């Protein structure tokens, strides 16, 4: 029999705030700190922000609520949850399970890069990382160095997961998330005081319709929705897993609202840190803001080098990024561990060890893909880029699309609505939820899937 307050007997979040901070920690990751600001800069500043916020409050809310409700109602990991809803959709559970299994290894590789830069700035050697990117290229091209920090990062992630949900994930989230918020606000305020930062803020916040076309609109929508997946941990099995640990008497609707607001605020503040500072450093060169991953590992170290007290600011910034990355990798590993534990009926620590070995084996492909195997590609992609593309652009939209079909037209929206009303008097956003999950979300998923092909043509 299931515990009255916790879906999974003997394992679960001890409080509503514990769930919210852990789920928000999963949502707040590298996607918020570097990916959101450069996408905003690339797709029209305030125009992208507006579209993103609208989709977060509607599309993102509906999908996150759906996944969390599925997890709490079934009390199972992602594979078991889909099978419990409808046996015909069991393969969808397997597809959803492969998403975190693919993302976790390469995410830990990038997390290792962040830890390397944190170490460099803490040791007062941040000036070495500034420049034309030779430092970054030399580091990821050195297999032994990259592997070392990759292993350190996996070890830190695994320790938290081994401790369990309440003693590990919840306790760590309650500590790390407030620290992360304070650091984000502090650096954002400091950045706003820089000479010339006002122009960067305008570039970030004011809509830019230069060269606006239908194609650009589609790209902007696809980028905003894609960012939602990356940022809010959707279609990865994470929210189903965390939902299965949630107490029955906690409000699902308000919890999800808090998570999405928390996530959006951090992403917005990250933009206020990065866009104005890079804008000042580059003399208003917008191309510097659209540099993708190199923005964090090449451009920003140069920005910190040009600042007064840049060594300290750089160290604090990379501490912020490290905390954000860890909270996300913890949720990814917990999701995979949860699947292994449920599928093979073995205890947590052996499951963690199995997942660690898997993560090391697959992650080394991404490590070596930038060093000794840098000439080896898959369909023109390096290993890390291929794993990122296949998970984010193909698997996650398919999982989200099929989940909407399952909830809307197979088991019915009442399946989620009944679970939502357990912890509250009424479902305030019921009409919005139905419209989103039945019509808007499936259409958005189709747009994401076809946009790369349409724009290329």
URDATA-V623201 format. One record per residue. N is the residue number from 0. RES is the residue in three letters. OMEGA is omega in whole degrees, 0 to 359 (* if undefined). NEAR is the number of other ideal C-beta (glycine too) atoms within 10 Angstrom. D_LAST is the distance of its C-alpha to the last C-alpha in Angstrom with 1 decimal. Layout:
BEGIN
n=N res=RES omega=OMEGA near=NEAR d_last=D_LAST
n=N res=RES omega=OMEGA near=NEAR d_last=D_LAST
END
This chain:
BEGIN
n=0 res=UNK omega=182 near=4 d_last=55.5
n=1 res=UNK omega=178 near=10 d_last=53.0
n=2 res=UNK omega=185 near=14 d_last=54.4
n=3 res=UNK omega=185 near=8 d_last=54.9
n=4 res=UNK omega=184 near=13 d_last=52.9
n=5 res=UNK omega=182 near=22 d_last=50.4
n=6 res=UNK omega=179 near=21 d_last=48.1
n=7 res=UNK omega=183 near=21 d_last=48.6
n=8 res=UNK omega=175 near=10 d_last=52.3
n=9 res=UNK omega=181 near=9 d_last=53.6
n=10 res=UNK omega=180 near=16 d_last=50.3
n=11 res=UNK omega=177 near=24 d_last=48.5
n=12 res=UNK omega=185 near=26 d_last=48.2
n=13 res=UNK omega=183 near=17 d_last=51.6
n=14 res=UNK omega=178 near=13 d_last=50.6
n=15 res=UNK omega=181 near=17 d_last=48.0
n=16 res=UNK omega=177 near=16 d_last=47.4
n=17 res=UNK omega=178 near=22 d_last=47.0
n=18 res=UNK omega=183 near=28 d_last=44.2
n=19 res=UNK omega=181 near=22 d_last=42.5
n=20 res=UNK omega=179 near=27 d_last=42.8
n=21 res=UNK omega=180 near=29 d_last=41.6
n=22 res=UNK omega=177 near=31 d_last=38.6
n=23 res=UNK omega=177 near=25 d_last=37.9
n=24 res=UNK omega=176 near=29 d_last=38.3
n=25 res=UNK omega=182 near=27 d_last=35.7
n=26 res=UNK omega=182 near=30 d_last=33.3
n=27 res=UNK omega=181 near=32 d_last=34.2
n=28 res=UNK omega=180 near=30 d_last=32.8
n=29 res=UNK omega=180 near=22 d_last=30.7
n=30 res=UNK omega=179 near=25 d_last=27.9
n=31 res=UNK omega=190 near=28 d_last=30.2
n=32 res=UNK omega=181 near=28 d_last=31.6
n=33 res=UNK omega=186 near=25 d_last=28.8
n=34 res=UNK omega=181 near=22 d_last=25.4
n=35 res=UNK omega=180 near=27 d_last=26.2
n=36 res=UNK omega=183 near=25 d_last=27.4
n=37 res=UNK omega=175 near=23 d_last=24.5
n=38 res=UNK omega=178 near=23 d_last=22.0
n=39 res=UNK omega=179 near=28 d_last=24.2
n=40 res=UNK omega=184 near=26 d_last=24.4
n=41 res=UNK omega=187 near=18 d_last=20.6
n=42 res=UNK omega=167 near=23 d_last=19.8
n=43 res=UNK omega=174 near=21 d_last=22.6
n=44 res=UNK omega=182 near=23 d_last=25.8
n=45 res=UNK omega=178 near=16 d_last=27.8
n=46 res=UNK omega=177 near=19 d_last=24.8
n=47 res=UNK omega=180 near=24 d_last=23.5
n=48 res=UNK omega=181 near=23 d_last=27.1
n=49 res=UNK omega=180 near=14 d_last=27.7
n=50 res=UNK omega=181 near=20 d_last=24.6
n=51 res=UNK omega=182 near=26 d_last=25.6
n=52 res=UNK omega=179 near=16 d_last=29.2
n=53 res=UNK omega=180 near=12 d_last=28.6
n=54 res=UNK omega=178 near=20 d_last=26.5
n=55 res=UNK omega=184 near=22 d_last=29.2
n=56 res=UNK omega=182 near=16 d_last=32.0
n=57 res=UNK omega=182 near=18 d_last=30.4
n=58 res=UNK omega=182 near=23 d_last=27.7
n=59 res=UNK omega=179 near=29 d_last=29.0
n=60 res=UNK omega=183 near=21 d_last=32.5
n=61 res=UNK omega=181 near=24 d_last=32.0
n=62 res=UNK omega=180 near=27 d_last=30.3
n=63 res=UNK omega=178 near=27 d_last=32.8
n=64 res=UNK omega=180 near=29 d_last=35.7
n=65 res=UNK omega=183 near=30 d_last=34.6
n=66 res=UNK omega=180 near=31 d_last=34.4
n=67 res=UNK omega=179 near=28 d_last=37.6
n=68 res=UNK omega=178 near=26 d_last=39.4
n=69 res=UNK omega=180 near=26 d_last=38.3
n=70 res=UNK omega=182 near=27 d_last=39.7
n=71 res=UNK omega=182 near=28 d_last=43.0
n=72 res=UNK omega=182 near=23 d_last=43.6
n=73 res=UNK omega=182 near=20 d_last=43.1
n=74 res=UNK omega=184 near=21 d_last=44.5
n=75 res=UNK omega=172 near=23 d_last=42.4
n=76 res=UNK omega=190 near=27 d_last=39.6
n=77 res=UNK omega=180 near=33 d_last=36.1
n=78 res=UNK omega=180 near=22 d_last=36.6
n=79 res=UNK omega=182 near=20 d_last=39.9
n=80 res=UNK omega=181 near=26 d_last=38.7
n=81 res=UNK omega=179 near=29 d_last=36.0
n=82 res=UNK omega=180 near=18 d_last=38.5
n=83 res=UNK omega=179 near=16 d_last=41.2
n=84 res=UNK omega=179 near=22 d_last=39.2
n=85 res=UNK omega=184 near=13 d_last=38.2
n=86 res=UNK omega=180 near=8 d_last=38.7
n=87 res=UNK omega=181 near=11 d_last=35.7
n=88 res=UNK omega=177 near=19 d_last=33.5
n=89 res=UNK omega=177 near=14 d_last=35.1
n=90 res=UNK omega=178 near=12 d_last=32.0
n=91 res=UNK omega=176 near=23 d_last=30.1
n=92 res=UNK omega=177 near=23 d_last=32.9
n=93 res=UNK omega=179 near=13 d_last=32.3
n=94 res=UNK omega=179 near=19 d_last=28.5
n=95 res=UNK omega=180 near=29 d_last=29.4
n=96 res=UNK omega=180 near=25 d_last=32.1
n=97 res=UNK omega=183 near=18 d_last=29.7
n=98 res=UNK omega=178 near=26 d_last=27.8
n=99 res=UNK omega=179 near=25 d_last=30.8
n=100 res=UNK omega=178 near=20 d_last=31.8
n=101 res=UNK omega=185 near=20 d_last=28.6
n=102 res=UNK omega=186 near=24 d_last=28.5
n=103 res=UNK omega=182 near=26 d_last=32.2
n=104 res=UNK omega=183 near=26 d_last=32.5
n=105 res=UNK omega=176 near=24 d_last=29.8
n=106 res=UNK omega=178 near=27 d_last=30.8
n=107 res=UNK omega=175 near=30 d_last=34.3
n=108 res=UNK omega=179 near=28 d_last=33.1
n=109 res=UNK omega=176 near=24 d_last=31.7
n=110 res=UNK omega=175 near=27 d_last=34.9
n=111 res=UNK omega=177 near=25 d_last=36.9
n=112 res=UNK omega=180 near=23 d_last=35.2
n=113 res=UNK omega=180 near=25 d_last=36.2
n=114 res=UNK omega=176 near=21 d_last=39.8
n=115 res=UNK omega=182 near=24 d_last=39.9
n=116 res=UNK omega=175 near=25 d_last=39.2
n=117 res=UNK omega=179 near=21 d_last=41.6
n=118 res=UNK omega=181 near=15 d_last=44.3
n=119 res=UNK omega=182 near=21 d_last=43.7
n=120 res=UNK omega=178 near=25 d_last=44.1
n=121 res=UNK omega=180 near=16 d_last=47.1
n=122 res=UNK omega=177 near=11 d_last=48.8
n=123 res=UNK omega=182 near=12 d_last=48.4
n=124 res=UNK omega=183 near=12 d_last=46.1
n=125 res=UNK omega=180 near=22 d_last=43.1
n=126 res=UNK omega=179 near=17 d_last=43.3
n=127 res=UNK omega=182 near=15 d_last=42.3
n=128 res=UNK omega=180 near=24 d_last=38.9
n=129 res=UNK omega=176 near=19 d_last=38.2
n=130 res=UNK omega=189 near=13 d_last=36.7
n=131 res=UNK omega=180 near=9 d_last=33.7
n=132 res=UNK omega=181 near=16 d_last=32.6
n=133 res=UNK omega=179 near=11 d_last=34.9
n=134 res=UNK omega=180 near=20 d_last=36.9
n=135 res=UNK omega=179 near=21 d_last=33.9
n=136 res=UNK omega=180 near=14 d_last=32.6
n=137 res=UNK omega=181 near=11 d_last=36.2
n=138 res=UNK omega=183 near=20 d_last=36.7
n=139 res=UNK omega=177 near=23 d_last=33.7
n=140 res=UNK omega=178 near=13 d_last=34.2
n=141 res=UNK omega=187 near=14 d_last=37.8
n=142 res=UNK omega=183 near=16 d_last=37.7
n=143 res=UNK omega=179 near=8 d_last=41.2
n=144 res=UNK omega=180 near=16 d_last=40.8
n=145 res=UNK omega=179 near=22 d_last=37.5
n=146 res=UNK omega=181 near=18 d_last=39.0
n=147 res=UNK omega=182 near=14 d_last=42.1
n=148 res=UNK omega=173 near=22 d_last=40.4
n=149 res=UNK omega=180 near=27 d_last=38.1
n=150 res=UNK omega=178 near=18 d_last=41.3
n=151 res=UNK omega=182 near=16 d_last=43.1
n=152 res=UNK omega=178 near=26 d_last=40.3
n=153 res=UNK omega=182 near=23 d_last=40.3
n=154 res=UNK omega=180 near=11 d_last=44.1
n=155 res=UNK omega=179 near=16 d_last=44.2
n=156 res=UNK omega=184 near=28 d_last=41.7
n=157 res=UNK omega=180 near=21 d_last=43.6
n=158 res=UNK omega=180 near=13 d_last=47.0
n=159 res=UNK omega=181 near=21 d_last=46.0
n=160 res=UNK omega=179 near=27 d_last=44.6
n=161 res=UNK omega=181 near=17 d_last=47.7
n=162 res=UNK omega=177 near=17 d_last=49.9
n=163 res=UNK omega=185 near=17 d_last=48.4
n=164 res=UNK omega=185 near=26 d_last=47.0
n=165 res=UNK omega=184 near=17 d_last=50.0
n=166 res=UNK omega=181 near=12 d_last=51.6
n=167 res=UNK omega=187 near=18 d_last=48.4
n=168 res=UNK omega=183 near=27 d_last=45.2
n=169 res=UNK omega=181 near=23 d_last=47.1
n=170 res=UNK omega=180 near=17 d_last=49.5
n=171 res=UNK omega=180 near=21 d_last=47.0
n=172 res=UNK omega=179 near=26 d_last=44.7
n=173 res=UNK omega=177 near=16 d_last=47.7
n=174 res=UNK omega=189 near=12 d_last=48.4
n=175 res=UNK omega=185 near=21 d_last=45.0
n=176 res=UNK omega=175 near=22 d_last=43.2
n=177 res=UNK omega=178 near=11 d_last=45.9
n=178 res=UNK omega=180 near=12 d_last=45.9
n=179 res=UNK omega=180 near=26 d_last=42.2
n=180 res=UNK omega=181 near=17 d_last=42.5
n=181 res=UNK omega=179 near=11 d_last=45.4
n=182 res=UNK omega=181 near=19 d_last=43.6
n=183 res=UNK omega=180 near=25 d_last=40.4
n=184 res=UNK omega=181 near=15 d_last=42.5
n=185 res=UNK omega=181 near=14 d_last=44.7
n=186 res=UNK omega=179 near=21 d_last=42.0
n=187 res=UNK omega=179 near=18 d_last=40.2
n=188 res=UNK omega=179 near=12 d_last=43.5
n=189 res=UNK omega=181 near=18 d_last=44.2
n=190 res=UNK omega=182 near=24 d_last=40.8
n=191 res=UNK omega=180 near=15 d_last=41.4
n=192 res=UNK omega=181 near=8 d_last=44.6
n=193 res=UNK omega=177 near=18 d_last=43.0
n=194 res=UNK omega=179 near=6 d_last=43.4
n=195 res=UNK omega=182 near=13 d_last=40.2
n=196 res=UNK omega=181 near=18 d_last=38.7
n=197 res=UNK omega=179 near=13 d_last=38.8
n=198 res=UNK omega=178 near=13 d_last=35.9
n=199 res=UNK omega=178 near=26 d_last=33.8
n=200 res=UNK omega=178 near=17 d_last=34.7
n=201 res=UNK omega=180 near=15 d_last=33.7
n=202 res=UNK omega=182 near=20 d_last=30.3
n=203 res=UNK omega=189 near=22 d_last=29.9
n=204 res=UNK omega=184 near=15 d_last=31.3
n=205 res=UNK omega=179 near=12 d_last=30.5
n=206 res=UNK omega=178 near=13 d_last=27.2
n=207 res=UNK omega=183 near=16 d_last=25.0
n=208 res=UNK omega=179 near=10 d_last=22.9
n=209 res=UNK omega=179 near=6 d_last=22.0
n=210 res=UNK omega=183 near=8 d_last=18.7
n=211 res=UNK omega=178 near=13 d_last=18.2
n=212 res=UNK omega=176 near=8 d_last=15.3
n=213 res=UNK omega=179 near=7 d_last=14.1
n=214 res=UNK omega=180 near=12 d_last=11.0
n=215 res=UNK omega=177 near=16 d_last=13.8
n=216 res=UNK omega=179 near=14 d_last=15.9
n=217 res=UNK omega=179 near=16 d_last=13.6
n=218 res=UNK omega=180 near=17 d_last=13.3
n=219 res=UNK omega=178 near=20 d_last=17.0
n=220 res=UNK omega=180 near=19 d_last=17.9
n=221 res=UNK omega=180 near=22 d_last=16.1
n=222 res=UNK omega=181 near=20 d_last=17.8
n=223 res=UNK omega=180 near=26 d_last=21.1
n=224 res=UNK omega=177 near=24 d_last=21.2
n=225 res=UNK omega=177 near=20 d_last=20.1
n=226 res=UNK omega=177 near=25 d_last=23.0
n=227 res=UNK omega=179 near=27 d_last=25.3
n=228 res=UNK omega=184 near=24 d_last=24.9
n=229 res=UNK omega=188 near=23 d_last=25.5
n=230 res=UNK omega=186 near=25 d_last=28.3
n=231 res=UNK omega=177 near=32 d_last=30.1
n=232 res=UNK omega=180 near=30 d_last=30.2
n=233 res=UNK omega=177 near=25 d_last=28.6
n=234 res=UNK omega=178 near=27 d_last=27.7
n=235 res=UNK omega=184 near=32 d_last=29.5
n=236 res=UNK omega=184 near=31 d_last=32.8
n=237 res=UNK omega=183 near=30 d_last=34.5
n=238 res=UNK omega=174 near=30 d_last=35.4
n=239 res=UNK omega=179 near=31 d_last=36.6
n=240 res=UNK omega=180 near=30 d_last=38.8
n=241 res=UNK omega=177 near=28 d_last=40.1
n=242 res=UNK omega=180 near=28 d_last=40.7
n=243 res=UNK omega=177 near=27 d_last=42.8
n=244 res=UNK omega=187 near=26 d_last=45.1
n=245 res=UNK omega=179 near=29 d_last=45.5
n=246 res=UNK omega=183 near=20 d_last=48.8
n=247 res=UNK omega=184 near=18 d_last=49.2
n=248 res=UNK omega=175 near=12 d_last=51.0
n=249 res=UNK omega=181 near=20 d_last=48.4
n=250 res=UNK omega=177 near=16 d_last=46.1
n=251 res=UNK omega=186 near=25 d_last=42.6
n=252 res=UNK omega=181 near=21 d_last=41.2
n=253 res=UNK omega=179 near=14 d_last=42.8
n=254 res=UNK omega=180 near=22 d_last=42.0
n=255 res=UNK omega=178 near=27 d_last=38.3
n=256 res=UNK omega=179 near=18 d_last=38.5
n=257 res=UNK omega=182 near=18 d_last=40.3
n=258 res=UNK omega=183 near=29 d_last=37.8
n=259 res=UNK omega=178 near=23 d_last=34.8
n=260 res=UNK omega=178 near=13 d_last=36.8
n=261 res=UNK omega=182 near=19 d_last=37.9
n=262 res=UNK omega=182 near=27 d_last=34.4
n=263 res=UNK omega=179 near=23 d_last=33.0
n=264 res=UNK omega=179 near=16 d_last=36.0
n=265 res=UNK omega=179 near=25 d_last=35.7
n=266 res=UNK omega=180 near=27 d_last=32.0
n=267 res=UNK omega=180 near=20 d_last=32.9
n=268 res=UNK omega=177 near=22 d_last=35.8
n=269 res=UNK omega=176 near=26 d_last=33.8
n=270 res=UNK omega=179 near=27 d_last=31.7
n=271 res=UNK omega=176 near=22 d_last=35.0
n=272 res=UNK omega=191 near=25 d_last=36.0
n=273 res=UNK omega=186 near=29 d_last=33.0
n=274 res=UNK omega=179 near=25 d_last=31.5
n=275 res=UNK omega=183 near=25 d_last=34.8
n=276 res=UNK omega=178 near=27 d_last=36.1
n=277 res=UNK omega=179 near=26 d_last=33.1
n=278 res=UNK omega=179 near=26 d_last=32.9
n=279 res=UNK omega=182 near=20 d_last=36.6
n=280 res=UNK omega=186 near=21 d_last=36.3
n=281 res=UNK omega=182 near=16 d_last=33.4
n=282 res=UNK omega=178 near=9 d_last=34.9
n=283 res=UNK omega=180 near=14 d_last=32.1
n=284 res=UNK omega=183 near=11 d_last=29.2
n=285 res=UNK omega=181 near=15 d_last=26.3
n=286 res=UNK omega=180 near=9 d_last=24.4
n=287 res=UNK omega=181 near=20 d_last=27.2
n=288 res=UNK omega=185 near=24 d_last=26.4
n=289 res=UNK omega=187 near=13 d_last=22.7
n=290 res=UNK omega=178 near=19 d_last=23.7
n=291 res=UNK omega=183 near=11 d_last=23.0
n=292 res=UNK omega=181 near=17 d_last=25.8
n=293 res=UNK omega=177 near=15 d_last=27.4
n=294 res=UNK omega=184 near=20 d_last=28.3
n=295 res=UNK omega=188 near=25 d_last=31.0
n=296 res=UNK omega=180 near=23 d_last=32.2
n=297 res=UNK omega=185 near=20 d_last=32.0
n=298 res=UNK omega=185 near=21 d_last=31.9
n=299 res=UNK omega=175 near=26 d_last=34.3
n=300 res=UNK omega=177 near=25 d_last=37.0
n=301 res=UNK omega=177 near=20 d_last=37.1
n=302 res=UNK omega=180 near=24 d_last=37.4
n=303 res=UNK omega=179 near=24 d_last=40.3
n=304 res=UNK omega=182 near=17 d_last=41.9
n=305 res=UNK omega=182 near=12 d_last=42.0
n=306 res=UNK omega=168 near=17 d_last=43.6
n=307 res=UNK omega=183 near=7 d_last=47.3
n=308 res=UNK omega=184 near=10 d_last=48.0
n=309 res=UNK omega=178 near=19 d_last=44.5
n=310 res=UNK omega=181 near=18 d_last=45.7
n=311 res=UNK omega=180 near=16 d_last=46.9
n=312 res=UNK omega=179 near=22 d_last=43.8
n=313 res=UNK omega=179 near=26 d_last=41.6
n=314 res=UNK omega=179 near=20 d_last=43.7
n=315 res=UNK omega=180 near=19 d_last=43.7
n=316 res=UNK omega=182 near=29 d_last=39.9
n=317 res=UNK omega=170 near=28 d_last=39.2
n=318 res=UNK omega=176 near=18 d_last=41.9
n=319 res=UNK omega=181 near=24 d_last=39.9
n=320 res=UNK omega=180 near=26 d_last=36.7
n=321 res=UNK omega=179 near=21 d_last=38.7
n=322 res=UNK omega=180 near=24 d_last=40.2
n=323 res=UNK omega=180 near=28 d_last=36.9
n=324 res=UNK omega=182 near=26 d_last=35.4
n=325 res=UNK omega=180 near=22 d_last=38.5
n=326 res=UNK omega=179 near=26 d_last=38.6
n=327 res=UNK omega=180 near=28 d_last=35.1
n=328 res=UNK omega=176 near=27 d_last=35.8
n=329 res=UNK omega=180 near=25 d_last=39.0
n=330 res=UNK omega=177 near=28 d_last=37.3
n=331 res=UNK omega=180 near=29 d_last=34.8
n=332 res=UNK omega=179 near=25 d_last=37.7
n=333 res=UNK omega=179 near=28 d_last=39.9
n=334 res=UNK omega=180 near=29 d_last=37.3
n=335 res=UNK omega=179 near=29 d_last=37.2
n=336 res=UNK omega=180 near=25 d_last=41.0
n=337 res=UNK omega=179 near=32 d_last=41.5
n=338 res=UNK omega=181 near=26 d_last=39.6
n=339 res=UNK omega=180 near=20 d_last=41.6
n=340 res=UNK omega=183 near=19 d_last=44.9
n=341 res=UNK omega=185 near=19 d_last=44.3
n=342 res=UNK omega=186 near=13 d_last=43.1
n=343 res=UNK omega=176 near=10 d_last=45.8
n=344 res=UNK omega=177 near=7 d_last=48.6
n=345 res=UNK omega=187 near=12 d_last=49.4
n=346 res=UNK omega=188 near=8 d_last=50.4
n=347 res=UNK omega=186 near=19 d_last=48.2
n=348 res=UNK omega=175 near=14 d_last=49.2
n=349 res=UNK omega=177 near=13 d_last=48.6
n=350 res=UNK omega=179 near=21 d_last=45.2
n=351 res=UNK omega=180 near=22 d_last=44.4
n=352 res=UNK omega=177 near=13 d_last=45.5
n=353 res=UNK omega=181 near=16 d_last=43.3
n=354 res=UNK omega=179 near=27 d_last=40.2
n=355 res=UNK omega=180 near=20 d_last=41.2
n=356 res=UNK omega=178 near=10 d_last=41.3
n=357 res=UNK omega=182 near=15 d_last=37.9
n=358 res=UNK omega=178 near=27 d_last=36.4
n=359 res=UNK omega=183 near=16 d_last=38.0
n=360 res=UNK omega=182 near=10 d_last=36.8
n=361 res=UNK omega=181 near=18 d_last=33.1
n=362 res=UNK omega=180 near=27 d_last=33.1
n=363 res=UNK omega=175 near=19 d_last=34.5
n=364 res=UNK omega=179 near=19 d_last=31.2
n=365 res=UNK omega=178 near=26 d_last=29.6
n=366 res=UNK omega=183 near=28 d_last=32.7
n=367 res=UNK omega=180 near=16 d_last=32.8
n=368 res=UNK omega=177 near=24 d_last=29.1
n=369 res=UNK omega=181 near=21 d_last=29.8
n=370 res=UNK omega=187 near=16 d_last=33.0
n=371 res=UNK omega=179 near=11 d_last=34.3
n=372 res=UNK omega=185 near=16 d_last=31.1
n=373 res=UNK omega=178 near=13 d_last=28.7
n=374 res=UNK omega=180 near=7 d_last=27.4
n=375 res=UNK omega=180 near=11 d_last=26.6
n=376 res=UNK omega=174 near=13 d_last=23.1
n=377 res=UNK omega=184 near=14 d_last=21.4
n=378 res=UNK omega=178 near=8 d_last=17.9
n=379 res=UNK omega=180 near=7 d_last=18.0
n=380 res=UNK omega=167 near=14 d_last=19.4
n=381 res=UNK omega=187 near=18 d_last=23.0
n=382 res=UNK omega=182 near=24 d_last=25.0
n=383 res=UNK omega=180 near=21 d_last=25.2
n=384 res=UNK omega=179 near=17 d_last=21.5
n=385 res=UNK omega=179 near=19 d_last=20.8
n=386 res=UNK omega=179 near=24 d_last=23.4
n=387 res=UNK omega=182 near=20 d_last=22.1
n=388 res=UNK omega=185 near=15 d_last=18.5
n=389 res=UNK omega=181 near=17 d_last=19.8
n=390 res=UNK omega=186 near=23 d_last=22.4
n=391 res=UNK omega=187 near=21 d_last=20.7
n=392 res=UNK omega=183 near=16 d_last=17.2
n=393 res=UNK omega=187 near=13 d_last=18.1
n=394 res=UNK omega=183 near=19 d_last=21.9
n=395 res=UNK omega=175 near=23 d_last=23.0
n=396 res=UNK omega=179 near=23 d_last=20.7
n=397 res=UNK omega=179 near=17 d_last=21.8
n=398 res=UNK omega=180 near=27 d_last=25.4
n=399 res=UNK omega=180 near=26 d_last=25.3
n=400 res=UNK omega=182 near=20 d_last=23.9
n=401 res=UNK omega=176 near=20 d_last=26.5
n=402 res=UNK omega=177 near=26 d_last=29.2
n=403 res=UNK omega=179 near=23 d_last=28.6
n=404 res=UNK omega=180 near=17 d_last=28.9
n=405 res=UNK omega=183 near=21 d_last=32.0
n=406 res=UNK omega=186 near=27 d_last=33.7
n=407 res=UNK omega=192 near=20 d_last=32.8
n=408 res=UNK omega=179 near=11 d_last=33.3
n=409 res=UNK omega=179 near=13 d_last=35.3
n=410 res=UNK omega=179 near=14 d_last=37.9
n=411 res=UNK omega=182 near=12 d_last=37.6
n=412 res=UNK omega=179 near=16 d_last=37.3
n=413 res=UNK omega=179 near=10 d_last=41.0
n=414 res=UNK omega=179 near=18 d_last=40.7
n=415 res=UNK omega=184 near=26 d_last=39.4
n=416 res=UNK omega=178 near=16 d_last=41.4
n=417 res=UNK omega=179 near=13 d_last=44.7
n=418 res=UNK omega=180 near=22 d_last=44.0
n=419 res=UNK omega=184 near=24 d_last=43.2
n=420 res=UNK omega=178 near=15 d_last=46.5
n=421 res=UNK omega=185 near=15 d_last=48.6
n=422 res=UNK omega=182 near=18 d_last=48.9
n=423 res=UNK omega=184 near=14 d_last=49.0
n=424 res=UNK omega=180 near=7 d_last=50.6
n=425 res=UNK omega=180 near=8 d_last=47.5
n=426 res=UNK omega=187 near=19 d_last=43.7
n=427 res=UNK omega=184 near=13 d_last=43.0
n=428 res=UNK omega=185 near=17 d_last=39.2
n=429 res=UNK omega=181 near=15 d_last=39.3
n=430 res=UNK omega=178 near=9 d_last=37.6
n=431 res=UNK omega=180 near=16 d_last=34.8
n=432 res=UNK omega=183 near=24 d_last=34.4
n=433 res=UNK omega=180 near=18 d_last=34.2
n=434 res=UNK omega=182 near=13 d_last=31.6
n=435 res=UNK omega=188 near=24 d_last=29.4
n=436 res=UNK omega=181 near=23 d_last=29.7
n=437 res=UNK omega=190 near=16 d_last=29.6
n=438 res=UNK omega=189 near=12 d_last=26.8
n=439 res=UNK omega=183 near=16 d_last=25.1
n=440 res=UNK omega=179 near=26 d_last=24.6
n=441 res=UNK omega=179 near=19 d_last=23.0
n=442 res=UNK omega=179 near=12 d_last=20.5
n=443 res=UNK omega=179 near=25 d_last=19.7
n=444 res=UNK omega=178 near=25 d_last=19.3
n=445 res=UNK omega=178 near=12 d_last=16.7
n=446 res=UNK omega=180 near=15 d_last=14.7
n=447 res=UNK omega=184 near=25 d_last=15.1
n=448 res=UNK omega=185 near=15 d_last=14.0
n=449 res=UNK omega=185 near=13 d_last=10.8
n=450 res=UNK omega=180 near=19 d_last=9.8
n=451 res=UNK omega=181 near=14 d_last=8.6
n=452 res=UNK omega=181 near=8 d_last=6.2
n=453 res=UNK omega=182 near=12 d_last=5.2
n=454 res=UNK omega=177 near=12 d_last=5.4
n=455 res=UNK omega=178 near=6 d_last=3.8
n=456 res=UNK omega=* near=5 d_last=0.0
END
